[in-house]
């Protein structure tokens, strides 16, 4: 029961934070997610495991860069941590 309450609280907090983002930042993030999904689809169709892994990593980078670009557009001094940790530029002074 505690896990369900925690999950519900976390989901509500995430929705609250997402609502604070401007429409322009949402559009940037959405475009990056669409591009990442297209790259993931190419990875799913790859016949070589190394190529598949490289494409999946590239998709993660594209999505994270979109998140960070959106965060930079609406930065009020607080940036949410990256979901992927791949190519994480947060905290590096960039």
N, C-alpha and C positions, 0 to 999 in steps of 0.2 A: 504494500500500500504506500509506503514511504517513497518507493521508487516511482510510482505513478504520480504522486504529488510533485516530486522533484522534476520529473519529465514535463509535467504540465506547466509548472512554474518556469522552467527553462524555455519552453516553447513560447509562453506568453512574453517573457523578457525579450526573446529574439524578435518577435513581432513588433514589440514596442520600439526596439532599436531600429528596425527596418523602416518603420514609419517616419523616422526622423530624417531620412535621406531625401534629398531633393529629386525632382523628376529627372533632371539632367544626369545626376549621378546614377539614378536607377537605370537610365537608358544606356549609359556607359557600361555598367555592370551586366545588364541584360545582353548587350552586344557581345561582350567577352564570353558570357556563358554560352551563347549560341555558337560562337566560333569554337569554343572548347568542346561542345557537344559534337560538332562536325568532325573535329580531329579525333574524338573518341570513337566515332563511327568508322573512321578510316582505320583506327587501331583494331577495332573488332574484325575488320575485313582483312587485316594483314596476315600473310601466310608465314611470316618469319617472326619468331618470338622476340628477337632483339628489336626489330622494327616496331612491333606492337608496344613493347616497353618504352621505347623512345617517344612514340606518338602519345602514349598515355602521360608521360612526363611533360611533354610539350603542352598537352591539354591542361594539365594542372597549372603550369606556369602562366598560360594565357588567362585562365580563370582568376588566378591570384593577382595578376597584374591589373585585371579589370576591377577586382575588389579594391586594390590599393589606389587605383586611379579615382574610383568613386569616393573612397575615404578621403583622399586628398582634396577633392572638390568640396566636400562638406566638413572638412576638418575643423572641429571646434576644440582642439587640444586633446581629444581622446580618440584613439584609433583602436578598433577591435582587433584582436589577434587574428592572424591568418588561419584559415581552416586547414590548409594543406601543409604549410611549413616548407614547401618546395620553393626555393628561390626567395625565401622570406627576406624582404628588404626593410621590414619594420624594425625600428630600434637601431638602425645603422647610420642614422643621421641623414638619410636621403630625403 
